[in-house]
Structure formats: structure tokens, C-alpha cells
Amino acid sequence: MAIVPLAAETLRSPSPCDHLIQAYTDDAFLAETVGEFIATGLKVNEGAIIIATPKHLGLFGDSLQALRIDVAAATAGNQILLLDAERTLERFMVDGRPDRTAFFEVITSALEHVRRAGYPRLRLYGEMVDLLWASDLDATVELEQLWNEVLKDPTLSLLCAYRLDPVERRVQGVLRRVTRCHSHLLPAEDYEVFEAAVTEAYRDVFGTPSDADALRNLIVKFESGTTMPPAHAALFALQDLSRSIASDVGARAAAYYRGRRPRARA
């Protein structure tokens, strides 16, 4: 599943302090995304810290190898630090909440581990937030805010990943809330299909293509703060206008995205 050009550019050349979020459902797509982000940095002599589940660490290693990164050598030379997400999370969670002091002790130690090896600029990947959100969204947002404090350092950029389907209605609010903690939301898997699905859903609900498209462009202007693809903004912005309309458009977009034409409205 190819990364769309817009996402590839952001992954390869993030700006200092960038905080990226990728929603995904397919592990292979995630591995390609993370591989692109980390490998590009390693090739220009940046360091990397990857905090992930053991399964994903293996997939990411394969992805990096396919991009001609000698993972074993980079790890042995401390250019890459690999950390288990669940164990790392346990080191700073206190009574179900991330403890600020413990968090900074853990992350500072990891950063220094790589920097001592001669890599002052680093790219970070983390999915601890993905382990946390289903049980406690407030704690997840607190953790993202702590990461934003870390990202005041201009030598760092961070990619987070959440296993969230962008057209799943029950998680739309979750995705929007965590997205607001980030600088960029990266495009969904099969983004061209996603964009077309949202376009068709808007036209179903709001009428003629010209009227629906004009309304969508107007509504999207109210979804600001995070750089994101237009189709994501179009779904998020509706949530502030009308729950029923947002639900209708979201359901139709999901049906188109998954290849099932929605039933006609009564």
C-alpha cells in the first residue's frame, strides 16, 4: 500500500518539533510509514528511538532492512534505540496517569543514550498512546501533551500511531481529539479512495456536486490548528455543526470507502 506523495514528503523531511499522527488499520501500511520516517533520518546521520510492541518492532526492522538500513549495526552503534512500548509505559504511569517527572526521566535517558553516540538530531516513533486510549482517553491526551513539551527541543520530531479506522463512527471523536495534540495528521490508508468516499458522501447529503463541494470547502475552513488532508478535515468539521448530519455523512463515507454503496435515504 503506497504512501501518498504528501505524506511521503512530510515523513522524509519533518520540520523541527513536528508531532505527526498516523491512523491505521493495516500493519504493513504502518511498517511502510514508520520505515520511511526513520530510514530517511538514519541516512542523513540522525538518530532514532522506536517505542513499539514487540510484533511491530519486528515489522519495522524488516521495513528498515528493505530500505537498506543495517538495523543490527545501527542498534549496536546506538544510532537506533528500540524500546518495548508496554514496559516503557509502565515506567512512568502512576495510578493510571502519566507522571510528569517519571516520564521526563525515562525519555531524557533514552535521548541521552542516542546522543552520547554522536547523534544530536533524532526522530522518535511511539505507540504507547495507542495502548492507552481505549482504557483512558484523558490519560492519553495528557501523555500527548507531555510529548509536546519534549518537542520544544528543535532537534526532535515525533511520529505517533493509533490503530483507528478513520471512518469508524465510534472513534471519530477519539481521532479528532488526539489529532488536536499534533502538528500534522497524515493521510489515511488508500487516501485517494478515502477522499472520493468523503466527496460522494457530501454530495449524497448536501445535494448537487457544485453545492456540496462549495459547502465542504466553506466548512473545512473552520477545522484549523492541525495540518491535515482535506477529507479528514471535512469529516471533523461537521462534528461541530450537527451530530446527526456528521453521523449521516460519516456512515455514507464509510460505506463508499469500504466498497458498499449506502442505502437510499427514505
C-alpha positions as CSV (number, residue, x, y, z in Angstrom):
1,M,0.0,0.0,0.0
2,A,1.9,3.1,-1.2
3,I,2.3,6.2,0.9
4,V,0.8,9.2,-0.8
5,P,3.2,11.8,-2.0
6,L,2.1,14.4,0.5
7,A,2.7,12.0,3.4
8,A,6.0,10.9,2.0
9,E,7.3,14.4,1.9
10,T,6.3,15.1,5.5
11,L,7.8,11.7,6.7
12,R,11.1,12.2,4.9
13,S,11.6,15.9,5.8
14,P,9.7,16.7,9.0
15,S,10.3,20.2,10.4
16,P,11.9,20.7,13.9
17,C,9.3,20.0,16.6
18,D,6.8,18.3,14.3
19,H,4.4,16.0,16.0
20,L,2.8,13.6,13.4
21,I,-0.1,11.2,13.9
22,Q,-0.9,8.3,11.7
23,A,-4.2,6.4,12.0
24,Y,-4.1,2.9,10.5
25,T,-5.7,-0.5,10.4
26,D,-3.1,-2.4,8.4
27,D,0.2,-3.3,9.9
28,A,2.0,-3.5,6.6
29,F,0.9,0.1,5.9
30,L,2.2,1.2,9.3
31,A,5.5,-0.6,8.8
32,E,6.0,1.2,5.5
33,T,5.1,4.6,7.1
34,V,7.5,4.1,10.0
35,G,10.2,2.8,7.8
36,E,10.1,5.8,5.6
37,F,10.2,8.2,8.6
38,I,13.0,6.5,10.4
39,A,15.2,5.4,7.5
40,T,15.3,8.8,5.9
41,G,16.7,10.2,9.1
42,L,19.2,7.5,9.6
43,K,20.6,8.1,6.1
44,V,21.4,11.7,7.0
45,N,23.1,10.7,10.3
46,E,20.2,11.3,12.6
47,G,19.4,9.0,15.5
48,A,16.1,7.2,16.2
49,I,14.1,5.9,19.1
50,I,11.4,3.5,18.4
51,I,8.9,2.6,21.2
52,A,6.6,-0.1,19.9
53,T,5.1,-3.5,20.7
54,P,7.4,-6.5,20.1
55,K,5.4,-7.5,17.0
56,H,5.8,-4.1,15.5
57,L,9.4,-3.8,16.3
58,G,10.0,-6.9,14.2
59,L,7.9,-5.5,11.3
60,F,9.7,-2.1,11.5
61,G,13.0,-3.9,11.4
62,D,12.1,-5.7,8.2
63,S,10.8,-2.4,6.7
64,L,14.1,-0.7,7.5
65,Q,16.1,-3.6,6.1
66,A,14.2,-3.3,2.9
67,L,15.2,0.4,2.8
68,R,18.9,-0.7,3.0
69,I,19.3,0.1,6.7
70,D,21.6,-2.3,8.6
71,V,19.4,-2.4,11.7
72,A,21.8,-4.6,13.7
73,A,24.7,-2.3,13.1
74,A,22.7,0.8,13.8
75,T,21.4,-0.7,17.1
76,A,24.8,-1.8,18.2
77,G,26.2,1.6,17.5
78,N,23.3,3.2,19.4
79,Q,22.1,5.1,16.4
80,I,18.8,3.3,17.0
81,L,17.2,2.6,20.4
82,L,14.4,0.1,20.4
83,L,12.1,0.1,23.4
84,D,9.1,-2.1,24.3
85,A,6.0,0.2,24.4
86,E,4.2,-1.6,27.3
87,R,7.2,-1.8,29.5
88,T,8.2,1.8,28.8
89,L,4.7,2.9,29.6
90,E,4.7,1.1,32.9
91,R,7.8,3.0,34.0
92,F,6.0,6.3,34.3
93,M,2.4,5.5,34.8
94,V,1.2,6.3,38.4
95,D,-2.4,5.5,39.4
96,G,-3.5,5.3,35.8
97,R,-2.0,8.7,34.8
98,P,1.4,9.6,33.3
99,D,3.7,11.0,36.0
100,R,5.4,14.1,34.5
101,T,8.7,13.6,36.5
102,A,9.0,9.9,35.7
103,F,8.1,10.5,32.1
104,F,10.8,13.0,31.6
105,E,13.3,10.8,33.4
106,V,12.5,7.9,31.0
107,I,12.6,10.0,27.8
108,T,15.6,12.1,28.8
109,S,17.6,8.9,29.5
110,A,16.6,7.5,26.1
111,L,17.6,10.7,24.3
112,E,20.9,10.8,26.0
113,H,21.6,7.2,25.1
114,V,21.5,8.0,21.4
115,R,23.1,11.5,21.7
116,R,26.1,10.1,23.5
117,A,26.8,8.0,20.4
118,G,27.1,11.2,18.3
119,Y,23.6,11.7,17.0
120,P,22.3,15.1,18.2
121,R,19.2,15.1,16.0
122,L,16.6,12.4,16.5
123,R,13.4,11.1,15.0
124,L,11.1,9.4,17.5
125,Y,8.3,6.9,16.9
126,G,5.9,5.9,19.7
127,E,2.7,3.9,20.1
128,M,2.4,4.0,23.9
129,V,-0.6,6.3,23.3
130,D,-2.2,3.5,21.3
131,L,-2.0,1.1,24.2
132,L,-3.7,3.7,26.4
133,W,-6.5,5.4,24.6
134,A,-9.1,2.6,24.7
135,S,-9.0,2.5,28.5
136,D,-8.4,6.1,29.3
137,L,-8.6,8.8,26.7
138,D,-7.9,11.6,29.2
139,A,-4.6,9.9,30.2
140,T,-3.8,9.5,26.5
141,V,-4.2,13.3,25.9
142,E,-2.1,14.0,29.0
143,L,0.7,11.8,27.5
144,E,0.5,13.6,24.2
145,Q,0.8,16.9,25.9
146,L,3.9,15.7,27.7
147,W,5.3,14.7,24.3
148,N,4.6,18.3,23.1
149,E,6.8,19.5,26.0
150,V,9.6,17.2,24.8
151,L,9.1,18.6,21.3
152,K,10.0,22.1,22.3
153,D,13.5,20.8,21.5
154,P,14.1,21.7,17.9
155,T,16.4,18.7,17.3
156,L,13.4,16.3,17.6
157,S,10.4,15.2,15.6
158,L,7.9,12.5,16.6
159,L,5.5,10.2,14.8
160,C,2.7,8.6,16.8
161,A,0.4,5.8,15.6
162,Y,-3.1,4.8,16.6
163,R,-4.9,1.7,15.4
164,L,-8.1,3.7,14.4
165,D,-10.2,3.4,11.3
166,P,-10.8,7.0,10.2
167,V,-14.4,6.2,9.0
168,E,-15.4,4.2,12.1
169,R,-18.1,6.4,13.7
170,R,-17.5,5.3,17.3
171,V,-13.9,6.5,17.2
172,Q,-14.3,9.7,15.1
173,G,-14.4,11.8,18.3
174,V,-11.3,10.0,19.6
175,L,-9.3,10.6,16.4
176,R,-10.3,14.2,16.3
177,R,-9.4,14.8,20.0
178,V,-5.9,13.2,19.7
179,T,-5.3,14.8,16.4
180,R,-5.6,18.2,18.1
181,C,-2.5,17.3,20.1
182,H,-0.4,17.0,16.9
183,S,1.0,19.3,14.3
184,H,0.1,17.0,11.3
185,L,-2.5,14.3,10.7
186,L,-1.1,12.0,7.9
187,P,-3.4,10.7,5.2
188,A,-5.5,7.5,5.7
189,E,-4.6,4.3,4.0
190,D,-5.8,4.3,0.4
191,Y,-6.2,8.1,0.7
192,E,-7.5,8.6,-2.9
193,V,-10.3,6.2,-2.1
194,F,-10.9,7.9,1.2
195,E,-11.1,11.3,-0.5
196,A,-13.5,10.0,-3.1
197,A,-15.7,8.4,-0.4
198,V,-16.0,11.7,1.5
199,T,-16.7,13.6,-1.6
200,E,-19.6,11.2,-2.6
201,A,-21.0,11.3,0.9
202,Y,-21.1,15.1,1.0
203,R,-22.9,15.0,-2.4
204,D,-25.4,12.4,-1.2
205,V,-26.3,14.5,1.9
206,F,-26.0,18.1,0.6
207,G,-27.2,17.9,-3.0
208,T,-25.7,18.8,-6.3
209,P,-21.9,18.4,-6.7
210,S,-21.3,22.1,-7.0
211,D,-23.3,23.0,-3.9
212,A,-21.9,20.1,-1.9
213,D,-18.3,20.9,-2.9
214,A,-18.8,24.6,-2.1
215,L,-20.3,23.8,1.3
216,R,-17.5,21.4,2.1
217,N,-14.8,24.0,1.2
218,L,-16.5,26.5,3.5
219,I,-16.9,24.1,6.4
220,V,-13.3,22.9,6.2
221,K,-12.1,26.4,6.9
222,F,-13.4,26.1,10.5
223,E,-11.2,23.0,11.1
224,S,-7.9,24.5,11.9
225,G,-4.9,24.1,14.2
226,T,-3.5,20.8,12.8
227,T,-2.3,20.4,9.2
228,M,-4.3,17.5,7.7
229,P,-5.6,16.3,4.3
230,P,-8.9,17.8,3.1
231,A,-11.0,14.7,3.5
232,H,-10.2,14.3,7.2
233,A,-10.9,18.0,7.8
234,A,-14.2,17.6,6.0
235,L,-15.4,14.9,8.4
236,F,-14.0,16.5,11.6
237,A,-15.5,19.9,10.9
238,L,-19.1,18.5,10.6
239,Q,-18.9,17.4,14.2
240,D,-19.3,21.0,15.4
241,L,-22.2,21.7,13.1
242,S,-24.6,18.8,13.6
243,R,-24.2,15.4,15.2
244,S,-27.0,13.9,13.0
245,I,-25.5,15.3,9.8
246,A,-22.0,14.3,10.8
247,S,-23.2,10.8,11.5
248,D,-25.0,10.6,8.2
249,V,-22.1,11.8,6.1
250,G,-19.7,9.6,8.1
251,A,-21.8,6.5,7.6
252,R,-22.0,7.1,3.9
253,A,-18.3,7.9,3.6
254,A,-17.6,4.6,5.4
255,A,-19.8,2.7,3.1
256,Y,-18.2,4.1,0.0
257,Y,-14.7,3.7,1.5
258,R,-15.4,0.0,2.2
259,G,-16.9,-0.6,-1.2
260,R,-20.6,-0.8,-0.2
261,R,-23.0,1.8,-1.6
262,P,-25.3,3.1,1.1
263,R,-29.0,2.5,1.0
264,A,-31.0,5.4,-0.4
265,R,-32.5,7.8,2.2
266,A,-36.1,7.5,2.9
